[in-house]
Amino acid sequence: MVDRIKNIGIILKPKAVHEFSTILPNLVEWLSRRRKNIFFALEEKERLDKIFLNSKLKFKLVPKVDILKESDLIITMGGDGTLIGTARSIKTPNIPIFGINMGNLGFITEFSKHEYHDGLDETLQGNFTSRKLPLYKAESFRKGSLVKSSYFLNDAVISKSGISRMFSVSIENDDENIYNLAGDGLILSSPVGSTAYSLAAGGPIVHPSVKSIIINPICPHSLTHRPLVLPDKENIWIKLLKHEDELYLTLDGQEAITFTKHHRIRISKAARKQANIVINPDREYFRTLKEKFRHGRR
């Protein structure tokens, strides 16, 4: 049988050292016994020297871009943010991502740090199911020319910097005006992101299999502006209505695009970019809602 999963890249939660001091050497040793090639980002050398202090375990350091392009499997160790950052940056869409949750709340990361070995063992043997999660594209245009383009998995949030102040934007699709909003912000969320910031701002929970995008105002200055769930084939256009200071379009809390009244923002489902997430067969969606958010409990 051909070993289809030979090269494994490991992406770590930023900055943490102590919480990896035991679990990471154990994982590397476990993978080494199975004769896997293990790769970490070259940028992590200083941190890895601390984690693997006096260890003789072998792994390779390569530029992170090579891990995201050439691995047969990527293991993320952290929380949802670590997995989302990897999904946004990955160069080859079919590379499976095995998410290990190092904390408690993680919703997208499928495997617990206490109970991942069986799932990883099955994955290395090719016995796994994955879910393809679409990414969404955010584009900034000025006078009809593309200025900036990037992606998000969870949400894109429009807000002001510093002290919270009201601003006004027009929200349209390709055919008509959806509504003009005066408020403190706007969240454009994927179904996966519906249980993140959008949920905290009063938005609906949308099952990940529903092909949609959510428009959710933050503190609208009107009782008539409510969250909307639209088909994900829609292009959504946002434009400032007044001469304001710069606004910020923040993608998954990890990247910010600035824009002014002279720009138009387009949000759309990415045509070919998606995240290939390994599923935990022992994890159920509605049970996870109840465990993480106490959803449906009396």
BELNOR-V776896 format. One record per pair of residues at least 24 apart in sequence whose ideal C-beta (glycine too) atoms are under 8 Angstrom apart, sorted by the first residue. I is the first residue (numbers start at 0). J is the second residue. If there is no record, write none. Layout:
# BELNOR-V776896
i=I j=J
i=I j=J
This chain:
# BELNOR-V776896
i=3 j=71
i=3 j=125
i=4 j=35
i=4 j=71
i=4 j=72
i=4 j=122
i=4 j=123
i=4 j=125
i=5 j=35
i=5 j=36
i=5 j=71
i=6 j=35
i=6 j=36
i=6 j=38
i=6 j=69
i=6 j=70
i=6 j=71
i=6 j=72
i=7 j=35
i=7 j=36
i=7 j=37
i=7 j=38
i=7 j=70
i=7 j=71
i=7 j=72
i=7 j=73
i=7 j=74
i=8 j=38
i=8 j=39
i=8 j=66
i=8 j=67
i=8 j=70
i=8 j=72
i=8 j=73
i=8 j=74
i=9 j=37
i=9 j=38
i=9 j=39
i=9 j=73
i=9 j=74
i=9 j=75
i=9 j=76
i=10 j=40
i=10 j=63
i=10 j=66
i=10 j=73
i=10 j=74
i=10 j=75
i=10 j=76
i=10 j=77
i=10 j=81
i=10 j=84
i=10 j=85
i=11 j=39
i=11 j=43
i=11 j=46
i=11 j=76
i=11 j=77
i=11 j=81
i=12 j=76
i=12 j=77
i=12 j=78
i=12 j=80
i=12 j=81
i=12 j=101
i=13 j=77
i=13 j=81
i=14 j=46
i=15 j=77
i=15 j=101
i=16 j=46
i=16 j=49
i=16 j=50
i=18 j=101
i=19 j=50
i=19 j=76
i=20 j=50
i=22 j=76
i=22 j=101
i=22 j=112
i=23 j=50
i=23 j=51
i=23 j=76
i=24 j=50
i=24 j=51
i=24 j=54
i=24 j=56
i=26 j=74
i=26 j=76
i=27 j=51
i=27 j=56
i=27 j=58
i=28 j=56
i=29 j=116
i=31 j=56
i=31 j=57
i=33 j=123
i=35 j=123
i=38 j=65
i=38 j=66
i=38 j=70
i=39 j=66
i=40 j=66
i=63 j=88
i=64 j=90
i=67 j=91
i=67 j=94
i=70 j=94
i=72 j=96
i=72 j=97
i=72 j=122
i=72 j=123
i=73 j=97
i=74 j=98
i=74 j=99
i=74 j=119
i=75 j=99
i=75 j=108
i=76 j=101
i=76 j=112
i=77 j=101
i=77 j=102
i=77 j=108
i=78 j=102
i=78 j=104
i=78 j=105
i=78 j=108
i=79 j=104
i=79 j=105
i=79 j=106
i=79 j=107
i=79 j=108
i=79 j=153
i=79 j=195
i=80 j=251
i=80 j=252
i=80 j=253
i=81 j=108
i=82 j=107
i=82 j=108
i=82 j=274
i=82 j=276
i=83 j=107
i=83 j=152
i=83 j=153
i=83 j=251
i=83 j=253
i=84 j=251
i=84 j=253
i=86 j=132
i=86 j=134
i=86 j=152
i=86 j=274
i=86 j=276
i=87 j=134
i=87 j=149
i=87 j=150
i=87 j=151
i=87 j=152
i=87 j=250
i=87 j=251
i=87 j=253
i=87 j=254
i=89 j=274
i=92 j=271
i=92 j=272
i=92 j=273
i=92 j=274
i=92 j=275
i=93 j=275
i=94 j=275
i=95 j=122
i=95 j=127
i=95 j=129
i=95 j=275
i=95 j=276
i=95 j=277
i=96 j=274
i=96 j=275
i=96 j=276
i=96 j=277
i=97 j=122
i=97 j=277
i=98 j=276
i=98 j=277
i=104 j=291
i=106 j=194
i=106 j=195
i=106 j=287
i=106 j=291
i=107 j=191
i=107 j=276
i=109 j=276
i=109 j=277
i=109 j=278
i=109 j=279
i=109 j=282
i=110 j=279
i=118 j=277
i=118 j=279
i=118 j=280
i=118 j=281
i=122 j=277
i=127 j=277
i=127 j=278
i=128 j=277
i=128 j=278
i=128 j=280
i=129 j=275
i=129 j=276
i=129 j=277
i=129 j=278
i=130 j=207
i=130 j=275
i=130 j=276
i=130 j=278
i=131 j=273
i=131 j=274
i=131 j=275
i=131 j=276
i=132 j=189
i=132 j=191
i=132 j=207
i=132 j=273
i=132 j=274
i=132 j=276
i=133 j=189
i=133 j=231
i=133 j=268
i=133 j=269
i=133 j=272
i=133 j=273
i=134 j=269
i=134 j=272
i=134 j=273
i=134 j=274
i=135 j=187
i=135 j=189
i=135 j=212
i=135 j=231
i=135 j=266
i=135 j=267
i=135 j=268
i=135 j=269
i=136 j=265
i=136 j=266
i=136 j=267
i=136 j=268
i=136 j=269
i=136 j=272
i=137 j=248
i=137 j=250
i=137 j=256
i=137 j=264
i=137 j=265
i=137 j=266
i=138 j=264
i=138 j=265
i=138 j=267
i=139 j=248
i=139 j=256
i=139 j=258
i=139 j=262
i=139 j=263
i=139 j=264
i=140 j=262
i=140 j=263
i=140 j=264
i=140 j=265
i=141 j=261
i=141 j=262
i=141 j=263
i=142 j=261
i=146 j=262
i=147 j=256
i=149 j=250
i=149 j=254
i=149 j=256
i=150 j=250
i=150 j=269
i=150 j=272
i=151 j=189
i=151 j=192
i=151 j=250
i=151 j=251
i=152 j=189
i=152 j=191
i=152 j=192
i=152 j=251
i=152 j=274
i=153 j=188
i=153 j=189
i=153 j=191
i=153 j=192
i=153 j=195
i=153 j=196
i=153 j=251
i=153 j=252
i=154 j=186
i=154 j=187
i=154 j=188
i=154 j=189
i=154 j=192
i=154 j=195
i=154 j=196
i=154 j=197
i=154 j=250
i=154 j=251
i=155 j=186
i=155 j=187
i=155 j=188
i=155 j=248
i=155 j=249
i=155 j=250
i=155 j=266
i=156 j=184
i=156 j=185
i=156 j=186
i=156 j=187
i=156 j=196
i=156 j=217
i=156 j=248
i=156 j=249
i=156 j=252
i=157 j=184
i=157 j=185
i=157 j=186
i=157 j=187
i=157 j=237
i=157 j=246
i=157 j=247
i=157 j=248
i=157 j=249
i=157 j=264
i=158 j=183
i=158 j=184
i=158 j=185
i=158 j=217
i=158 j=246
i=158 j=247
i=158 j=249
i=159 j=183
i=159 j=184
i=159 j=243
i=159 j=244
i=159 j=246
i=159 j=247
i=160 j=245
i=160 j=247
i=165 j=220
i=166 j=239
i=166 j=241
i=166 j=243
i=166 j=246
i=167 j=239
i=167 j=240
i=167 j=241
i=167 j=243
i=168 j=237
i=168 j=238
i=168 j=239
i=168 j=240
i=169 j=236
i=169 j=237
i=169 j=238
i=169 j=239
i=169 j=240
i=170 j=214
i=170 j=235
i=170 j=236
i=170 j=237
i=171 j=235
i=171 j=236
i=171 j=237
i=171 j=238
i=172 j=229
i=172 j=233
i=172 j=234
i=172 j=235
i=172 j=236
i=173 j=233
i=173 j=234
i=173 j=236
i=177 j=214
i=177 j=227
i=177 j=235
i=178 j=224
i=179 j=240
i=180 j=216
i=180 j=219
i=180 j=224
i=181 j=219
i=181 j=220
i=181 j=221
i=182 j=216
i=182 j=217
i=182 j=218
i=182 j=219
i=182 j=220
i=182 j=221
i=182 j=224
i=183 j=217
i=183 j=218
i=184 j=216
i=184 j=217
i=184 j=218
i=185 j=214
i=185 j=215
i=185 j=216
i=185 j=217
i=185 j=237
i=186 j=213
i=186 j=214
i=186 j=215
i=186 j=216
i=186 j=217
i=187 j=212
i=187 j=213
i=187 j=214
i=187 j=215
i=187 j=235
i=187 j=266
i=188 j=212
i=188 j=213
i=188 j=215
i=189 j=213
i=194 j=288
i=194 j=291
i=194 j=292
i=196 j=252
i=197 j=226
i=198 j=292
i=201 j=226
i=202 j=226
i=203 j=228
i=204 j=288
i=204 j=294
i=206 j=284
i=207 j=284
i=212 j=266
i=212 j=268
i=231 j=268
i=232 j=268
i=233 j=267
i=234 j=265
i=234 j=266
i=234 j=267
i=235 j=265
i=235 j=266
i=235 j=267
i=236 j=263
i=236 j=264
i=236 j=265
i=236 j=266
i=237 j=263
i=237 j=264
i=237 j=266
i=238 j=262
i=238 j=263
i=238 j=264
